[in-house]
Each structure stands twice: as C-alpha cells, then as structure tokens.
Amino acid sequence: MSVISTAIDPNLLTGIYDDAAVYRLKDDIAIIVTIDYFTPIVKEAYMYGQIAAANALSDVYAMGGRPVLALNVVCFPISVLGLTFLEEVLRGGADKLVEAGVTLAGGHSVIDPQEIKYGLSVVGVVNPNDMLTKGNLKKGDKIILTKALGTGIVNNALKGGLLDEETEKEVTESMALLNMKASRAAVEHGVRACTDVTGFGLAGHLMEMIEASPGMGARIYSDALPLFSRVEEFSKMGLIPPGTRRNRKFRGENVVFKDHVPDWKKWVLFDAQTSGGLLLSVGPEGSDDLLKRLLKDGHARASVIGEVIEDPNGHIEVV
C-alpha cells in the first residue's frame, strides 16, 4: 500500500511509492509500520490465518526490516461462522508470528455481518542505511522474483471446485512462506530496490518501481516467469479474477508485449497475488550469488525474470 503524508517531517523516510511507513527514531534505527487484512482465499481456517499473517509481515520484509510486534485485526460474522473457525484462524496467525520471531500483543475485533476478514498491524525495525525501497533501479540490473506467479488464477479455480489437492497444496504453502530469508539475503547481497508482489500483480508492482526510478524501464523474459502448476490451463479456460482484470485495465498501456507472447501469459503479468514473493533489482555482478542464496534458503522458485533498461523508459517490455 502506498504511503502519503501531508506533513513535512524529515524523519519520515518513505514516500508515495513505498510498501510501508518508515519513521526514523535515531540515526541508526527507524520503525516500520504497516497493516494488511483480507477475506479467506483457502478452505482451511488455520492456513488462512498463516497466509494472512505472512502477507501482513511481507511489507516489513520488503523494506529490508525485521518485524517485532503485531496486533490482530479481525472482522467476524459471529452469526454465520462458529467461534471454532475463528480460533483456528487466530492459531494459524499466531504460529506464523512465532516462526517469524514476532510478539503478538493483542488486537482489535468488530462484528461483520457478512464475512470474516483477518490480518495484522505490524511494527518492524530497520537501520535507515539498510532500508530497501522501490526506487533506485539502475540500467543493467537483473530483476529477480522469489516466488511463483498465479495465485489469483489458481484460487479462482479453487472457488469453482476445479483445483486438485496437489496444486492447492503447492500454492497454499507458497503463500504461507515468509519472505524473511529472502529479505535478509537482499540486504546482505546489495539489492538496490525491492517490493513485494501482491494485489497489483507483477506488472503493477514493477511499474511502481519504474515510476520511482525516473528514466528507467524493464524488460521481462516471458519464458523465465515461474508459474504454479495448471496456471496456463486455468488462464486459457478464462478463470481470470476480477482483480486481475482491473489490473490489466489500469496498467495495460504501460506494458508492451512482443507478438509471440500468448494472451494467457499476458494475464499472468497482471494476476493479483496474495502473499507473493519479493521483486528484487540487483547489479549483474551480484545476481548469481543472490540467486544461489535464495535457492539455498528455501525459495525454490526464485528466478531471474528480466533486466532494467532505459528504452523504453517508463514502460515494461515483455519478450
């Protein structure tokens, strides 16, 4: 989510393009503040809680920070769902926070007459000198994505009862995977710019990085995009979520596709992701070592998917 401030405060270190608010307390420490929540995207309450927590923590990781404190945010239809369901959601979120080394310190809940919404408000810390932002793309940088694409399309198939258990497990485990180790690797390997790929899709979030880096553009290698199983099949079937369609309508004019790129894959560029991977821009001299580190740290689908270019600037070229 973009952060907009109407006040002039030199200690506010983030602008309109960044993933979370960062406020400097001292020269060597700043706090990161973010909030995120959403409705269920999987059938199992416990995994919904895990995914929602991983997603909320991701904005802190995208800034190169370490989350330290969290508060639950819950909207719950008590007349529709039993309290057992809510208990499992909260247990999933709490377990994910334990994995991340984050303290859960309460939260806030309201009654929602229609459906459950769950997420977290998160506070993190970062040394301002190590902070990652969306800007600062440099010509020749390699673009690395740490998770596969297609959660929106696959979850749409799940809602339609078309998804097999194996693919469901593949996607669910990816969404629940913390971006913690990827963030640490990014900071330690000199990543220039970073964001996480969520609701605006790969194209939307990459365009935010481009807009924060005047004079830069990006070339994406369509054959290098890591995809979940059956994404091609479901995309060809037309199982395109409304959010993905909105993304393409909003950002379509910023993306130039070569003639050989099939239409089903074009949708993947705009697919709205839930708890997606980090999108990293790193100098070409460090990209191989960073990729090896990511693969070693459990990001098995991490891939170099493109490069930063100057022409066409302000656009994404998909080849």
HELIX and SHEET records of a PDB file:
HELIX    1   1 ALA A   45  ALA A   62  1                                  18    
HELIX    2   2 LEU A   83  ALA A  100  1                                  18    
HELIX    3   3 PRO A  128  ASP A  130  5                                   3    
HELIX    4   4 THR A  151  LYS A  159  1                                   9    
HELIX    5   5 GLU A  165  ALA A  176  1                                  12    
HELIX    6   6 MET A  180  GLU A  188  1                                   9    
HELIX    7   7 GLY A  201  GLU A  211  1                                  11    
HELIX    8   8 SER A  222  ALA A  224  5                                   3    
HELIX    9   9 VAL A  231  LYS A  236  1                                   6    
HELIX   10  10 PRO A  242  ARG A  251  1                                  10    
HELIX   11  11 GLY A  252  ASN A  254  5                                   3    
HELIX   12  12 ASP A  263  PHE A  270  1                                   8    
HELIX   13  13 SER A  287  LYS A  296  1                                  10    
SHEET    1   A 5 ALA A  21  LYS A  26  0                                        
SHEET    2   A 5 ILE A  29  PHE A  38 -1                                        
SHEET    3   A 5 LYS A 117  VAL A 126 -1                                        
SHEET    4   A 5 ARG A  66  PHE A  76 -1                                        
SHEET    5   A 5 THR A 103  ILE A 111  1                                        
SHEET    1   B 7 ALA A 193  ASP A 196  0                                        
SHEET    2   B 7 LEU A 278  VAL A 282 -1                                        
SHEET    3   B 7 LYS A 142  LEU A 145 -1                                        
SHEET    4   B 7 SER A 303  ILE A 309 -1                                        
SHEET    5   B 7 GLY A 217  ILE A 220 -1                                        
SHEET    6   B 7 ILE A 316  VAL A 318  1                                        
SHEET    7   B 7 VAL A 255  PHE A 257  1                                        
END                                                                             
